[in-house]
Amino acid sequence: MTQQKQEQEEAATEITEVAPGVLRMQLPIRFTGLGHVNMYGLLDERGVAVVDPGLPGGTSWKAIADRLHRAGLRVRDVHTVVVTHGHPDHFGGAGRLAREAGAELVTHAHFAVPWWPETFPDVVELDSADDNDEPRALDGTDLLRWARQTPWAPKAYRPRLRDRLTIGAVRVAGRRIVPPVPTRRLRDGEVVKLADREWFAVHTPGHTADHLCLHDPEEGVLLTGDHVLPSITPHISGVGAGPDPLDDYVAALDRVKALPDVRLALPAHGHPFDDVAGRVEAIKRHHRRRLDQLQEIGAALGPATVEDFARHLFSRRQWGLMAESETYAHLEHLRHAGDARRESRGGRLVYEVGAGAPPGRVPTSDPVRW
C-alpha cells in the first residue's frame, strides 16, 4: 500500500501560527489527488492578507469563513488577497473574497485564467516560441487557444473522459463565481508590505508560467506556493510556459535555493519545512531520473508520440493531460539540449530521443542545457 503524502492529508480545522504574524489555515479540496490547500493569513494593523483561498464553490467558501472565524477574524477584515498562480485550488475563492471584503487582489504580472478574458494582462510577456524557436509576446488569444488544443496533438485530439469532465466542471463553476481579476500585478523583485514587513516577489515559472513566491528576509520565511512542496514533486506544465519550461523551473529552483536566510518554507500543500535547499536538490534529482527514463524509453520505442512516451513514463492511473503535459515539457528540454529530434506527422508531434549526448546532465549556468 502506497504511503499517503503530506499534501494528500485531509484539511484540519485548527489554526496554527507558523511564523510571526502568519497563520496556517487549511481548506478542504479534492483536486488532482490533493486533500487540502494551505490558506495563509498574514496579520497586521489593517487586518489580514490571505494567500491562496482555495477552490470555487459554496463548500470552500464556508471553510474560508470558518477558518477566519476560528482565527478571530471576519471576511471584512481581509484587506489583501494573494494568489500564487493560476490553478483553481489557489484562485478559486479569490474573486469572491476580494469582492466581499473590498480587498486588493495581488498576483504575478503573468496571471491569467483562459476562460476569463477579464483576467488577462494587456500582454503576457513570455518567451514562448514557434517551431523556429523565435520568442514572441503572448496575449489572451494565445491563452484561449492553448485552453482548447495541446501543442503536441491535432485539433481532433480529445482528452480522456476523466479530463474532459474535470475541465468542463471547472469551466461551468467559472461561470458561477466571481473572476479573480488582479488589482495589482507583481513583477520579479517588487515589494509588497504584508504582516507589517516587506515581502519580495520571486517569479518562479515551471509549474505555471505565472507562479509567484514571496520572500520575507526579515523573518527568513518563503511562501513557496506549489513551486517547492515538502513531499511530492510539482507538475511541470508544458503548455503555454515558454520553449523550455523544465529548464525555467530548474533555474527558478536554484534561485529560491540561493535566497539568503530562508529558515522556513510555507508551501501551498503539506506541512511547513525548513530545508529548502534539500528539497530543491531532491526535486532536481527526480527530473534528472525522468530525463534518463525518457532516454531509455526512446531507445526502446524509436520515434513515438508524446502520448506514447507518457504511457511508458507514468502508471495507467496517471494517464491523461497532466502526464502528457509534463512528458512534453521533458521531451522539449531534451530537444533544446540536442538529445532529441521532433517532427510533425498528421498534426501530432513525434519525437526521436537519444541523439548521442549523455543523459542525466546536472544543471549548469547555461540557460538551455543542463
TORRONU-292025 format. One record per residue: residue number from 1; residue in one letter; z, x, y of N, C-alpha, C in turn. Coordinates in steps of 0.2 Angstrom, whole numbers. Last residue first. Layout:
BEGIN
> NUM/A/Z/X/Y/Z/X/Y/Z/X/Y;
...
***
This chain:
BEGIN
> 370/W/-97/107/107/-91/109/105/-90/116/102;
> 369/R/-109/105/120/-107/107/114/-100/109/113;
> 368/V/-107/100/134/-111/96/128/-109/98/121;
> 367/P/-100/107/142/-99/100/143/-103/96/137;
> 366/D/-90/121/137/-97/119/138/-97/111/138;
> 365/S/-78/125/134/-79/123/141/-86/120/142;
> 364/T/-76/118/118/-76/124/122/-77/121/129;
> 363/P/-69/112/102/-71/111/109/-71/117/113;
> 362/V/-76/118/87/-70/117/91/-72/116/98;
> 361/R/-87/111/76/-86/115/81/-79/113/84;
> 360/G/-92/105/63/-85/105/65/-83/110/70;
> 359/P/-106/114/56/-102/108/58/-95/110/60;
> 358/P/-118/126/62/-112/125/58/-108/118/61;
> 357/A/-135/120/62/-130/123/66/-123/122/62;
> 356/G/-145/114/55/-144/121/53/-138/124/57;
> 355/A/-146/100/57/-152/104/59/-150/112/59;
> 354/G/-140/88/52/-140/94/49/-146/98/51;
> 353/V/-147/71/51/-142/76/53/-142/82/49;
> 352/E/-158/61/58/-158/66/53/-153/71/55;
> 351/Y/-158/43/62/-155/50/63/-156/54/57;
> 350/V/-166/30/70/-165/34/63/-163/41/65;
> 349/L/-164/15/78/-164/22/78/-162/25/71;
> 348/R/-176/2/77/-170/5/75/-170/12/76;
> 347/G/-189/-1/80/-184/-3/85/-177/-1/83;
> 346/G/-197/5/70/-196/-3/71/-191/-5/75;
> 345/R/-188/19/73/-193/16/68/-192/8/68;
> 344/S/-186/32/83/-186/25/83/-191/23/78;
> 343/E/-176/47/79/-182/44/81/-182/36/80;
> 342/R/-166/62/81/-167/55/80/-174/52/82;
> 341/R/-157/75/74/-163/73/77/-163/65/76;
> 340/A/-143/86/76/-146/80/73/-152/79/77;
> 339/D/-137/97/82/-136/96/75/-139/90/72;
> 338/G/-138/98/96/-143/101/92/-142/101/84;
> 337/A/-129/91/103/-127/98/101/-132/102/97;
> 336/H/-135/79/104/-134/83/110/-132/90/109;
> 335/R/-132/75/91/-139/76/93/-139/80/99;
> 334/L/-119/74/90/-122/79/86/-129/80/88;
> 333/H/-117/64/99/-114/70/100/-117/76/96;
> 332/E/-124/54/92/-126/56/98/-123/63/100;
> 331/L/-115/52/81/-121/54/80/-125/57/86;
> 330/H/-104/47/88/-103/54/85/-110/56/83;
> 329/A/-108/35/93/-106/40/98/-106/47/95;
> 328/Y/-112/29/81/-117/30/86/-115/36/91;
> 327/T/-99/27/76/-103/31/72/-109/33/77;
> 326/E/-94/17/86/-91/24/85/-95/29/81;
> 325/S/-103/7/83/-102/10/90/-99/17/89;
> 324/E/-100/4/70/-107/6/71/-107/10/78;
> 323/A/-87/-1/71/-88/5/66/-95/8/68;
> 322/M/-89/-12/79/-85/-6/81/-86/0/77;
> 321/L/-98/-20/72/-100/-17/78/-95/-11/80;
> 320/G/-95/-16/54/-96/-21/60/-98/-17/66;
> 319/W/-82/-12/42/-89/-13/44/-90/-18/50;
> 318/Q/-70/-12/37/-70/-10/44/-78/-10/46;
> 317/R/-70/-15/24/-66/-20/28/-67/-18/36;
> 316/R/-77/-4/18/-80/-11/19/-77/-15/24;
> 315/S/-73/11/28/-72/6/22/-75/0/24;
> 314/F/-85/22/35/-80/18/36/-79/13/29;
> 313/L/-96/30/32/-91/33/35/-85/29/35;
> 312/H/-106/22/26/-103/28/22/-97/31/25;
> 311/R/-108/14/36/-106/11/30/-104/16/25;
> 310/A/-113/22/46/-107/19/47/-104/16/40;
> 309/F/-126/26/41/-121/31/42/-114/27/42;
> 308/D/-132/13/41/-131/16/35/-126/22/35;
> 307/E/-132/10/55/-128/6/51/-127/9/44;
> 306/V/-140/20/60/-133/20/62/-129/16/57;
> 305/T/-151/25/46/-149/21/52/-142/22/54;
> 304/A/-158/41/41/-154/35/40/-152/32/47;
> 303/P/-164/55/32/-165/51/38/-162/44/37;
> 302/G/-152/59/19/-158/60/23/-158/56/29;
> 301/L/-140/57/12/-144/51/14/-151/53/16;
> 300/A/-133/70/11/-135/65/5/-140/60/6;
> 299/A/-133/75/24/-136/79/18/-138/75/12;
> 298/G/-126/65/30/-133/66/32/-137/70/27;
> 297/I/-113/66/25/-117/60/23/-124/61/25;
> 296/E/-110/79/30/-111/78/23/-115/72/21;
> 295/Q/-110/76/44/-115/81/41/-116/80/34;
> 294/L/-100/66/44/-107/64/45/-112/70/43;
> 293/Q/-89/75/41/-91/69/36/-98/67/38;
> 292/D/-89/82/53/-90/86/46/-93/81/41;
> 291/L/-85/72/62/-92/76/63/-94/79/56;
> 290/R/-73/70/57/-78/64/57/-85/67/57;
> 289/R/-66/82/59/-67/79/52/-73/74/52;
> 288/R/-66/81/73/-70/86/70/-71/84/63;
> 287/H/-58/70/75/-65/69/77/-69/75/74;
> 286/H/-46/75/71/-49/69/67/-56/68/69;
> 285/R/-43/85/80/-45/87/73/-48/81/69;
> 284/K/-41/77/91/-47/81/91/-49/83/84;
> 283/I/-29/71/87/-35/67/88/-41/71/88;
> 282/A/-21/82/87/-22/79/81/-28/74/81;
> 281/E/-21/86/100/-24/91/95/-25/87/89;
> 280/V/-15/75/106/-21/77/108/-25/81/103;
> 279/R/-2/76/100/-6/70/99/-14/72/101;
> 278/G/3/88/106/2/87/99/-3/82/97;
> 277/A/3/84/120/-2/90/118/-3/90/110;
> 276/V/13/74/120/6/73/122/1/78/119;
> 275/D/26/71/114/22/77/113/15/75/114;
> 274/D/34/59/116/35/65/121/30/71/120;
> 273/F/31/41/117/32/48/114/32/53/119;
> 272/P/34/24/115/33/30/119/35/36/115;
> 271/H/25/15/101/31/17/105/30/23/110;
> 270/G/11/4/102/16/8/99/21/11/104;
> 269/H/0/3/116/2/0/109/6/6/106;
> 268/A/-2/10/128/-3/3/128/-1/-1/121;
> 267/P/11/23/130/5/20/128/4/13/128;
> 266/L/18/34/139/19/27/138/12/24/136;
> 265/A/25/50/137/19/46/137/20/39/135;
> 264/L/34/62/145/35/56/142/28/52/142;
> 263/R/32/74/152/38/74/147/38/67/143;
> 262/V/21/84/159/22/77/156/27/77/151;
> 261/D/20/96/167/26/92/167/26/85/164;
> 260/P/2/94/172/9/98/172/15/93/171;
> 259/L/-11/92/161/-7/89/166/0/92/166;
> 258/A/-18/95/149/-16/101/154/-12/98/160;
> 257/K/-19/84/142/-15/89/139/-13/94/145;
> 256/V/-28/77/151/-22/75/151/-17/80/147;
> 255/R/-40/86/148/-37/85/155/-30/83/155;
> 254/D/-42/84/135/-40/91/137/-37/90/144;
> 253/L/-46/71/135/-40/73/131/-38/79/134;
> 252/A/-58/73/142/-53/69/145/-46/70/142;
> 251/A/-66/80/133/-64/83/139/-58/79/143;
> 250/V/-66/70/123/-63/76/121/-61/79/128;
> 249/Y/-74/60/130/-67/58/128/-63/65/126;
> 248/D/-86/67/132/-82/65/138/-75/63/136;
> 247/D/-90/68/119/-88/74/122/-84/72/129;
> 246/L/-92/54/116/-87/58/112/-85/65/116;
> 245/P/-102/50/125/-95/48/126/-90/52/122;
> 244/D/-115/56/131/-111/59/125/-104/57/126;
> 243/P/-121/48/140/-125/50/135/-121/53/129;
> 242/G/-112/32/144/-115/39/146/-118/42/139;
> 241/A/-107/20/139/-102/25/141/-105/32/143;
> 240/G/-114/10/133/-113/9/140/-108/14/143;
> 239/V/-107/12/117/-111/8/121/-109/8/129;
> 238/G/-98/19/109/-105/22/110/-109/18/115;
> 237/S/-81/22/111/-87/17/112/-93/21/113;
> 236/I/-69/26/100/-74/29/104/-80/24/105;
> 235/H/-53/20/97/-60/19/96/-64/23/101;
> 234/P/-39/31/94/-43/26/98/-50/26/97;
> 233/T/-30/33/80/-35/36/84/-39/31/88;
> 232/I/-12/30/79/-19/28/77/-24/32/82;
> 231/S/0/34/85/-1/35/78/-8/33/75;
> 230/P/1/34/99/5/38/95/3/39/88;
> 229/L/-14/37/109/-10/32/106/-5/36/101;
> 228/V/-23/39/123/-19/43/118/-14/38/116;
> 227/H/-30/28/129/-33/35/128/-30/39/123;
> 226/D/-25/16/131/-27/17/125/-30/24/124;
> 225/G/-12/21/142/-17/15/140/-19/16/133;
> 224/T/-3/30/147/-9/33/143/-14/27/142;
> 223/L/6/36/160/4/29/157/-3/30/154;
> 222/L/17/48/160/10/47/159/9/40/156;
> 221/V/30/57/169/28/51/165/20/50/165;
> 220/G/38/65/177/35/68/171/32/62/166;
> 219/E/43/61/189/47/60/183/44/62/176;
> 218/E/33/66/197/40/67/199/44/66/193;
> 217/P/20/63/192/23/70/191/30/71/193;
> 216/D/13/51/184/19/52/188/22/59/188;
> 215/H/-3/45/181/2/51/180/7/51/186;
> 214/L/-12/34/172/-8/35/178/-3/40/177;
> 213/C/-29/32/166/-22/34/165/-19/35/172;
> 212/L/-42/21/163/-38/24/168/-31/25/166;
> 211/H/-59/19/158/-52/20/156/-48/24/162;
> 210/D/-72/15/159/-68/14/165/-61/15/163;
> 209/A/-79/17/147/-81/21/152/-76/20/158;
> 208/T/-67/18/133/-71/14/138/-73/19/143;
> 207/H/-64/30/126/-63/23/123/-67/18/127;
> 206/G/-71/37/137/-72/38/130/-71/32/126;
> 205/P/-63/43/152/-68/40/148/-68/42/141;
> 204/T/-51/44/162/-51/46/155/-57/42/151;
> 203/H/-45/48/178/-51/45/174/-52/48/167;
> 202/V/-30/46/184/-34/50/180/-39/47/176;
> 201/A/-21/43/199/-26/41/194/-30/46/191;
> 200/F/-4/46/201/-11/49/202/-16/46/197;
> 199/W/9/39/210/6/40/203/-1/42/205;
> 198/E/24/41/219/17/42/219/14/43/212;
> 197/R/37/29/220/35/35/219/27/35/218;
> 196/D/42/16/218/45/20/223/43/27/223;
> 195/A/34/9/208/41/11/207/44/16/212;
> 194/L/19/16/216/22/11/211/29/14/209;
> 193/K/6/20/225/13/20/225/16/14/221;
> 192/V/-8/30/220/-5/23/221/2/23/221;
> 191/V/-21/41/224/-14/40/223/-12/32/224;
> 190/E/-35/48/215/-32/44/221/-25/43/219;
> 189/G/-40/55/204/-36/59/209/-33/55/215;
> 188/D/-54/45/202/-50/50/199/-46/54/205;
> 187/R/-52/29/211/-56/35/208/-51/40/206;
> 186/L/-48/12/209/-46/19/210/-51/24/207;
> 185/R/-50/-2/218/-53/2/213/-52/9/214;
> 184/R/-43/-17/222/-43/-10/223/-45/-7/217;
> 183/T/-45/-30/217/-45/-29/224/-44/-22/226;
> 182/P/-55/-35/203/-51/-30/207/-51/-31/214;
> 181/V/-54/-50/195/-58/-47/200/-54/-41/204;
> 180/P/-53/-56/181/-49/-51/183/-54/-47/189;
> 179/P/-55/-74/181/-58/-67/180/-54/-62/184;
> 178/V/-45/-85/173/-47/-83/180/-49/-76/179;
> 177/I/-53/-95/160/-47/-91/163/-50/-88/169;
> 176/R/-63/-101/153/-57/-105/155/-52/-101/159;
> 175/R/-73/-92/150/-75/-97/155/-69/-101/157;
> 174/G/-66/-84/141/-68/-81/148/-70/-86/153;
> 173/A/-66/-91/130/-60/-90/133/-61/-88/140;
> 172/V/-80/-89/127/-78/-95/128/-71/-95/132;
> 171/R/-79/-75/124/-83/-77/130/-81/-84/132;
> 170/V/-71/-74/114/-69/-71/120/-73/-73/126;
> 169/A/-78/-81/104/-72/-83/106/-69/-80/113;
> 168/G/-89/-73/103/-90/-79/105/-83/-82/108;
> 167/I/-84/-61/97/-87/-61/104/-88/-68/107;
> 166/T/-79/-67/85/-74/-64/90/-77/-63/97;
> 165/L/-91/-71/79/-86/-76/81/-81/-73/86;
> 164/R/-98/-59/77/-101/-65/82/-95/-70/84;
> 163/D/-89/-53/68/-90/-50/75/-93/-55/80;
> 162/R/-91/-61/57/-84/-60/60/-85/-57/67;
> 161/L/-105/-60/55/-102/-66/57/-95/-65/60;
> 160/R/-112/-45/61/-109/-49/56/-105/-55/59;
> 159/P/-125/-46/74/-119/-43/71/-116/-47/65;
> 158/R/-142/-44/72/-137/-49/73/-130/-46/70;
> 157/Y/-157/-39/79/-151/-37/76/-146/-42/77;
> 156/A/-168/-41/87/-167/-46/81/-160/-45/78;
> 155/K/-169/-30/95/-167/-37/98/-165/-42/92;
> 154/P/-164/-16/85/-169/-20/89/-165/-27/91;
> 153/A/-151/-4/88/-154/-9/84/-159/-13/88;
> 152/W/-144/5/96/-147/8/90/-150/3/86;
> 151/P/-139/-1/108/-144/4/109/-148/6/102;
> 150/T/-137/-19/106/-135/-12/105/-140/-7/106;
> 149/Q/-136/-33/117/-140/-28/112/-138/-21/112;
> 148/R/-128/-39/126/-132/-43/121/-136/-39/116;
> 147/A/-121/-30/133/-117/-35/130/-121/-39/125;
> 146/W/-131/-23/139/-128/-20/133/-123/-25/130;
> 145/R/-135/-32/149/-140/-30/143/-136/-27/137;
> 144/L/-124/-32/157/-126/-38/153/-131/-37/148;
> 143/L/-125/-19/162/-119/-21/158/-120/-27/154;
> 142/D/-137/-19/169/-136/-15/163/-130/-17/158;
> 141/T/-134/-28/179/-139/-29/174/-138/-25/168;
> 140/G/-124/-21/186/-122/-27/182/-127/-28/177;
> 139/D/-130/-4/185/-127/-9/189/-125/-15/184;
> 138/L/-129/14/185/-130/8/182/-127/2/186;
> 137/A/-139/29/189/-134/24/190/-135/17/187;
> 136/R/-144/42/177/-146/36/182/-139/32/183;
> 135/P/-150/57/169/-145/52/172/-147/47/177;
> 134/E/-161/58/156/-161/58/163/-155/54/166;
> 133/D/-165/58/143/-158/61/145/-158/62/152;
> 132/N/-175/51/139/-177/58/141/-170/61/144;
> 131/D/-170/39/135/-172/43/130/-174/50/132;
> 130/D/-157/38/148/-163/35/144/-165/40/139;
> 129/A/-140/38/151/-146/42/150/-151/37/147;
> 128/S/-126/39/163/-129/36/157/-136/39/157;
> 127/D/-115/43/171/-121/47/169/-124/45/163;
> 126/L/-111/30/183/-110/33/176/-116/38/175;
> 125/E/-106/21/194/-109/27/194/-107/31/188;
> 124/V/-111/5/196/-107/9/192/-110/16/191;
> 123/V/-111/-3/212/-115/2/207/-110/5/203;
> 122/D/-102/-13/215/-108/-13/218/-113/-9/214;
> 121/P/-93/-18/200/-93/-15/206/-101/-15/209;
> 120/F/-91/-35/193/-95/-29/194/-94/-25/200;
> 119/T/-84/-47/193/-80/-41/192/-84/-34/193;
> 118/E/-94/-56/194/-90/-55/200/-85/-49/199;
> 117/P/-100/-57/181/-103/-53/186/-99/-52/192;
> 116/W/-93/-58/167/-90/-60/173/-94/-55/179;
> 115/W/-97/-52/155/-99/-59/156/-96/-62/163;
> 114/P/-93/-38/156/-100/-40/156/-102/-48/158;
> 113/V/-82/-32/168/-82/-36/162/-89/-40/161;
> 112/A/-78/-16/174/-82/-22/174/-82/-26/168;
> 111/F/-73/-2/182/-71/-8/179/-76/-13/180;
> 110/H/-74/10/189/-80/8/185/-79/1/181;
> 109/A/-63/13/196/-69/11/200/-74/8/196;
> 108/H/-49/5/187/-53/11/189/-59/8/193;
> 107/T/-39/-7/196/-42/-4/191/-45/2/192;
> 106/V/-27/-19/202/-30/-12/203/-33/-10/196;
> 105/L/-24/-32/212/-27/-31/206/-30/-24/206;
> 104/E/-10/-39/221/-16/-34/221/-18/-33/214;
> 103/A/-5/-56/220/-4/-49/219/-11/-45/220;
> 102/G/-1/-69/220/-4/-67/226/-4/-59/226;
> 101/A/3/-74/208/8/-70/211/6/-68/218;
> 100/E/-8/-81/203/-2/-85/203/3/-81/208;
> 99/R/-18/-70/203/-18/-76/207/-12/-80/208;
> 98/A/-12/-61/194/-14/-59/201/-14/-65/206;
> 97/L/-12/-69/183/-6/-66/185/-7/-64/193;
> 96/R/-26/-72/181/-21/-77/182/-15/-75/185;
> 95/G/-31/-58/179/-33/-63/184/-28/-68/186;
> 94/A/-23/-54/168/-23/-50/174/-25/-55/180;
> 93/G/-24/-57/155/-19/-61/159/-19/-59/166;
> 92/G/-34/-48/150/-34/-55/149/-30/-59/153;
> 91/F/-35/-34/150/-36/-38/157/-35/-45/156;
> 90/H/-30/-31/137/-27/-27/143/-29/-31/150;
> 89/D/-37/-37/128/-30/-37/127/-26/-33/133;
> 88/P/-51/-35/132/-47/-42/133/-40/-41/132;
> 87/H/-54/-20/141/-54/-24/135/-49/-30/136;
> 86/G/-56/-11/152/-60/-17/152/-60/-20/144;
> 85/H/-40/-3/157/-48/-3/155/-50/-10/153;
> 84/T/-28/-5/164/-30/2/162/-38/2/160;
> 83/V/-24/-14/178/-27/-14/171/-30/-8/169;
> 82/V/-10/-19/187/-14/-14/185/-17/-15/178;
> 81/V/-5/-29/200/-7/-29/193/-12/-24/191;
> 80/T/8/-31/211/3/-27/209/2/-28/201;
> 79/H/19/-39/213/15/-38/219/9/-34/217;
> 78/V/29/-51/206/24/-47/204/19/-45/211;
> 77/D/37/-62/209/40/-55/210/34/-50/209;
> 76/R/32/-73/204/31/-72/211/33/-65/213;
> 75/V/37/-73/191/30/-72/192/28/-70/199;
> 74/R/53/-65/191/48/-71/191/41/-69/192;
> 73/L/66/-56/182/60/-57/187/57/-63/186;
> 72/G/74/-52/172/77/-54/178/72/-55/184;
> 71/A/68/-49/160/70/-44/164/73/-45/171;
> 70/R/66/-62/155/71/-58/152/73/-52/156;
> 69/H/56/-65/164/62/-69/164/68/-65/161;
> 68/L/46/-57/159/48/-56/166/55/-59/167;
> 67/R/45/-63/146/47/-56/147/49/-55/154;
> 66/D/40/-76/149/46/-75/146/49/-68/147;
> 65/A/28/-74/155/33/-77/159/40/-76/156;
> 64/I/21/-68/144/22/-64/151/28/-67/154;
> 63/A/22/-79/135/25/-72/133/26/-68/140;
> 62/K/13/-88/142/21/-90/140/25/-83/139;
> 61/W/1/-81/141/4/-82/147/12/-84/147;
> 60/S/-1/-81/127/0/-74/130/4/-76/137;
> 59/T/-3/-94/125/2/-91/122/4/-85/125;
> 58/G/-14/-97/134/-8/-100/135/-2/-97/132;
> 57/G/-26/-84/138/-23/-89/135/-16/-91/136;
> 56/P/-30/-66/136/-30/-73/140/-27/-78/135;
> 55/L/-18/-53/132/-24/-57/131/-24/-63/136;
> 54/G/-9/-41/144/-11/-45/138/-17/-49/138;
> 53/P/-7/-35/157/-4/-41/155/-7/-45/149;
> 52/D/-6/-20/162/-9/-22/156/-6/-29/153;
> 51/V/8/-18/172/2/-14/169/0/-18/162;
> 50/V/15/-24/187/14/-25/180/7/-22/177;
> 49/A/27/-20/199/20/-19/197/19/-20/189;
> 48/V/39/-30/208/37/-26/201/29/-26/201;
> 47/G/47/-28/222/47/-32/216/45/-28/210;
> 46/R/49/-19/233/45/-25/234/45/-30/228;
> 45/E/57/-9/228/60/-14/233/56/-20/234;
> 44/D/52/-9/211/53/-6/217/56/-11/222;
> 43/L/47/-6/194/51/-9/199/52/-5/205;
> 42/L/34/-9/183/37/-4/187/40/-7/194;
> 41/G/33/-14/167/35/-16/173/37/-11/177;
> 40/Y/20/-14/154/25/-11/158/26/-14/165;
> 39/M/16/-21/140/16/-23/147/21/-19/150;
> 38/N/9/-16/125/15/-15/130/13/-16/137;
> 37/V/4/-28/113/2/-23/119/8/-22/123;
> 36/H/4/-29/95/7/-30/102/3/-26/107;
> 35/G/-4/-27/84/1/-33/84/4/-34/91;
> 34/L/-21/-25/79/-15/-23/83/-11/-29/83;
> 33/G/-34/-28/74/-28/-26/69/-22/-24/73;
> 32/T/-41/-34/84/-43/-28/81/-38/-24/77;
> 31/F/-28/-43/89/-34/-41/91/-35/-34/88;
> 30/R/-16/-53/93/-19/-52/86/-27/-50/88;
> 29/I/-1/-50/102/-8/-50/101/-10/-50/94;
> 28/P/14/-52/112/10/-53/105/3/-53/106;
> 27/L/20/-39/122/17/-45/122/13/-46/115;
> 26/Q/35/-30/128/29/-31/123/27/-38/122;
> 25/M/39/-20/141/39/-27/138/33/-28/134;
> 24/R/48/-8/148/43/-9/142/44/-16/140;
> 23/L/50/-3/165/52/-7/159/46/-8/154;
> 22/V/55/10/175/49/7/171/52/4/165;
> 21/G/65/16/183/61/10/186/56/8/182;
> 20/P/64/30/173/67/27/179/63/22/182;
> 19/A/59/24/157/59/29/162/62/26/168;
> 18/V/61/13/149/59/19/146/58/25/150;
> 17/E/71/0/147/69/4/152/68/11/149;
> 16/T/66/-14/137/69/-8/137/67/-4/143;
> 15/I/69/-30/131/66/-27/137/70/-20/137;
> 14/E/64/-39/116/69/-36/120/65/-31/125;
> 13/T/55/-45/108/56/-48/114/61/-44/119;
> 12/A/41/-36/100/48/-38/100/49/-41/107;
> 11/A/26/-40/91/29/-39/98/37/-41/97;
> 10/E/23/-31/76/23/-37/80/28/-36/86;
> 9/E/14/-16/74/20/-19/74/20/-25/78;
> 8/Q/3/-8/75/2/-14/72/8/-18/72;
> 7/E/7/4/81/3/0/85/1/-7/82;
> 6/Q/13/11/70/17/8/76/13/3/80;
> 5/K/6/5/54/6/10/60/10/6/66;
> 4/Q/11/3/38/10/0/44/10/5/50;
> 3/Q/4/11/24/10/10/29/8/7/35;
> 2/T/-5/3/11/-5/7/17/1/5/22;
> 1/M/0/4/-6/0/0/0/0/4/6;
***
